[in-house]
């Protein structure tokens, strides 16, 4: 009987830890779903004029801006399921009250990246955004080709000489110049906690099976 105690304790302890991690991920899932619901409410709220002062606490705030694009833009490598690979067009934008901000106008495919997009007047409904897209593995922008690999608000603002404020267009009135808006959406926010929970529960089941198999082998050796 003593031979069973140690593997049984390891089995119970391992399964307990793994099951705990699974339920912890389920708690994280509930938290993430509540957070996403809150963000969705923010995104779809009533748009207000662009505030005089912005900070990251206003992320996803719906705003309205009117003004003129500068004709200068940054092309961010992107893609959609419907149109394949292409670019997200981030333009310099001068509002009617003279502020220079960044405007994410939306998507163009590969064939229309270099289409002329001179300065044009636009009335925009969109959302303030500070995307967290640049990681340690993200390449630096290819400034010679004007190809960026992530939306980095401070760096883009420095490049285009604007405030570090980005409005992502949801609706555009005026000459969109072939650019299709891609509104801010919660679909781009990862929520993998359910799959993580299932993985922990499956590992717990495997651990339990291995424990039973080990105890069975120990028992067989006694005969």
C-alpha positions as CSV (number, residue, x, y, z in Angstrom):
1,X,0.0,0.0,0.0
2,X,2.9,2.4,0.7
3,X,4.0,2.1,-2.9
4,X,0.7,3.8,-4.0
5,X,0.9,6.8,-1.7
6,X,3.5,8.9,-3.4
7,X,2.2,8.5,-7.1
8,X,-1.3,9.0,-5.8
9,X,-0.4,12.2,-4.0
10,X,1.4,13.5,-7.1
11,X,-1.6,12.6,-9.2
12,X,-4.1,14.3,-6.9
13,X,-1.9,17.4,-6.5
14,X,-1.2,17.7,-10.2
15,X,-4.9,17.3,-11.1
16,X,-5.9,19.8,-8.5
17,X,-3.5,22.4,-9.8
18,X,-4.6,21.8,-13.4
19,X,-8.3,21.9,-12.6
20,X,-7.7,25.1,-10.6
21,X,-6.1,26.7,-13.6
22,X,-9.0,25.6,-15.8
23,X,-11.5,27.3,-13.5
24,X,-9.3,30.3,-13.2
25,X,-9.4,30.7,-17.0
26,X,-13.2,30.4,-16.9
27,X,-13.2,33.3,-14.4
28,X,-11.0,35.2,-16.8
29,X,-13.5,34.4,-19.6
30,X,-16.3,35.9,-17.6
31,X,-14.2,39.0,-16.9
32,X,-13.2,39.3,-20.5
33,X,-16.7,39.0,-21.8
34,X,-17.9,41.7,-19.4
35,X,-15.0,44.0,-20.5
36,X,-15.9,43.4,-24.2
37,X,-19.5,44.2,-23.5
38,X,-18.4,47.5,-21.9
39,X,-16.1,48.3,-24.8
40,X,-18.9,47.5,-27.3
41,X,-21.2,50.0,-25.4
42,X,-18.4,52.6,-25.6
43,X,-17.8,52.0,-29.3
44,X,-21.5,52.4,-30.2
45,X,-22.3,55.3,-28.0
46,X,-23.4,58.7,-29.2
47,X,-20.6,60.5,-31.0
48,X,-19.5,63.8,-29.6
49,X,-17.2,66.6,-31.0
50,X,-13.5,65.8,-30.6
51,X,-12.5,66.8,-27.0
52,X,-9.9,69.6,-26.6
53,X,-7.7,67.3,-24.6
54,X,-7.4,63.5,-25.2
55,X,-5.7,60.7,-23.4
56,X,-5.7,56.9,-23.5
57,X,-8.6,56.8,-20.9
58,X,-10.8,58.0,-23.8
59,X,-10.0,54.9,-25.9
60,X,-13.0,53.9,-28.1
61,X,-14.8,57.2,-27.4
62,X,-17.1,58.0,-30.4
63,X,-16.3,61.3,-31.9
64,X,-17.1,63.5,-34.9
65,X,-14.5,65.5,-36.8
66,X,-14.7,67.7,-39.9
67,X,-11.8,69.1,-41.9
68,X,-9.4,68.4,-44.7
69,X,-6.9,65.6,-45.2
70,X,-3.3,66.9,-45.9
71,X,-2.6,64.5,-48.8
72,X,0.2,63.0,-46.6
73,X,-0.4,59.4,-45.5
74,X,1.1,56.3,-43.9
75,X,0.3,52.9,-45.4
76,X,0.0,50.2,-42.7
77,X,0.2,46.6,-44.0
78,X,-3.1,45.0,-43.4
79,X,-5.8,42.7,-44.9
80,X,-9.4,41.7,-44.9
81,X,-11.2,38.4,-45.4
82,X,-13.2,39.8,-48.3
83,X,-10.4,41.7,-50.2
84,X,-7.2,40.0,-49.1
85,X,-4.0,41.8,-48.5
86,X,-3.7,45.6,-48.7
87,X,-3.1,48.6,-46.5
88,X,-4.7,50.7,-43.8
89,X,-4.5,54.4,-44.8
90,X,-3.6,56.8,-42.0
91,X,-3.8,60.4,-43.2
92,X,-2.8,63.7,-41.7
93,X,-6.0,65.6,-41.0
94,X,-6.6,69.3,-40.3
95,X,-9.8,69.9,-38.4
96,X,-12.0,72.9,-38.9
97,X,-10.6,74.5,-35.8
98,X,-7.0,74.1,-37.0
99,X,-5.9,71.0,-35.1
100,X,-3.6,68.4,-36.9
101,X,-4.5,64.8,-36.0
102,X,-4.2,61.4,-37.5
103,X,-7.2,59.9,-39.3
104,X,-7.4,56.1,-40.0
105,X,-9.5,56.3,-43.2
106,X,-9.7,52.6,-43.7
107,X,-8.6,50.0,-46.2
108,X,-7.3,49.9,-49.8
109,X,-6.2,46.7,-51.7
110,X,-2.8,46.2,-53.2
111,X,-3.8,47.5,-56.6
112,X,-5.1,50.9,-55.3
113,X,-2.3,51.7,-52.8
114,X,-0.7,54.2,-55.0
115,X,-3.9,55.8,-56.4
116,X,-3.9,59.6,-56.0
117,X,-5.4,60.8,-52.8
118,X,-4.9,64.6,-52.7
119,X,-6.2,66.8,-49.9
120,X,-10.0,66.4,-49.6
121,X,-12.7,67.6,-47.3
122,X,-14.3,64.9,-45.1
123,X,-16.9,64.8,-42.3
124,X,-16.1,61.8,-40.2
125,X,-17.8,59.8,-37.4
126,X,-15.3,57.5,-35.7
127,X,-13.6,56.5,-32.5
128,X,-10.6,57.6,-30.7
129,X,-8.0,54.8,-30.6
130,X,-4.6,54.0,-29.3
131,X,-3.9,50.6,-30.9
132,X,-1.5,48.3,-29.1
133,X,-0.1,46.5,-32.2
134,X,3.6,46.9,-32.0
135,X,5.5,44.1,-30.3
136,X,9.1,43.1,-29.9
137,X,9.0,41.2,-33.2
138,X,7.3,44.0,-35.2
139,X,9.7,45.3,-37.9
140,X,10.5,49.0,-38.0
141,X,8.7,50.9,-40.7
142,X,10.1,50.9,-44.2
143,X,10.2,54.7,-44.6
144,X,11.6,54.6,-48.1
145,X,8.6,52.6,-49.3
146,X,6.2,54.2,-46.7
147,X,5.2,50.7,-45.4
148,X,4.4,50.4,-41.7
149,X,3.8,47.1,-40.0
150,X,1.7,48.4,-37.0
151,X,-0.2,51.5,-36.1
152,X,2.1,53.3,-33.6
153,X,0.4,56.5,-32.7
154,X,3.3,58.5,-31.3
155,X,5.6,57.4,-34.2
156,X,3.0,58.1,-36.9
157,X,2.2,61.5,-35.4
158,X,5.9,62.4,-35.5
159,X,6.2,61.2,-39.1
160,X,3.2,63.3,-40.3
161,X,3.6,66.3,-37.9
162,X,0.4,65.9,-36.0
163,X,-0.8,65.5,-32.4
164,X,-0.6,61.9,-31.1
165,X,-4.3,61.5,-31.6
166,X,-5.9,58.9,-33.9
167,X,-9.5,58.8,-35.0
168,X,-10.5,55.6,-36.7
169,X,-13.3,56.4,-39.2
170,X,-16.6,54.4,-39.1
171,X,-18.6,56.6,-41.4
172,X,-17.3,59.2,-43.9
173,X,-19.1,61.9,-45.8
174,X,-17.3,63.4,-48.7
175,X,-14.9,62.0,-51.3
176,X,-13.6,58.8,-49.7
177,X,-11.2,58.4,-52.6
178,X,-11.7,54.6,-52.7
179,X,-10.8,54.0,-49.1
180,X,-13.2,51.8,-47.2
181,X,-13.6,52.5,-43.5
182,X,-12.8,49.7,-41.1
183,X,-14.6,50.7,-37.8
184,X,-13.2,49.9,-34.5
185,X,-14.7,46.5,-33.4
186,X,-14.3,44.1,-30.5
187,X,-13.7,41.3,-32.9
188,X,-10.1,42.3,-33.1
189,X,-9.6,41.9,-29.3
190,X,-8.4,38.4,-28.5
191,X,-10.5,36.3,-26.1
192,X,-9.0,32.8,-25.9
193,X,-9.8,32.0,-22.3
194,X,-12.3,29.3,-23.1
195,X,-9.8,27.4,-25.2
196,X,-7.2,27.8,-22.5
197,X,-9.6,26.4,-19.9
198,X,-10.4,23.4,-22.1
199,X,-6.6,22.8,-22.5
200,X,-6.1,22.8,-18.8
201,X,-9.0,20.4,-18.2
202,X,-7.7,18.1,-20.9
203,X,-4.2,18.1,-19.4
204,X,-5.8,17.3,-16.0
205,X,-7.6,14.3,-17.6
206,X,-4.3,13.1,-19.1
207,X,-2.6,13.5,-15.8
208,X,-5.3,11.5,-14.1
209,X,-5.0,8.8,-16.7
210,X,-1.2,8.6,-16.3
211,X,-1.6,8.4,-12.5
212,X,-4.0,5.5,-12.8
213,X,-1.7,3.8,-15.3
214,X,1.3,4.2,-13.0
215,X,-0.6,2.8,-10.0
216,X,-1.8,-0.1,-12.1
217,X,1.8,-0.9,-13.2
218,X,3.0,-0.7,-9.6
219,X,0.2,-3.2,-8.7
220,X,1.1,-5.5,-11.5
221,X,4.7,-5.7,-10.3
222,X,3.5,-7.1,-7.0
223,X,2.3,-10.2,-8.6
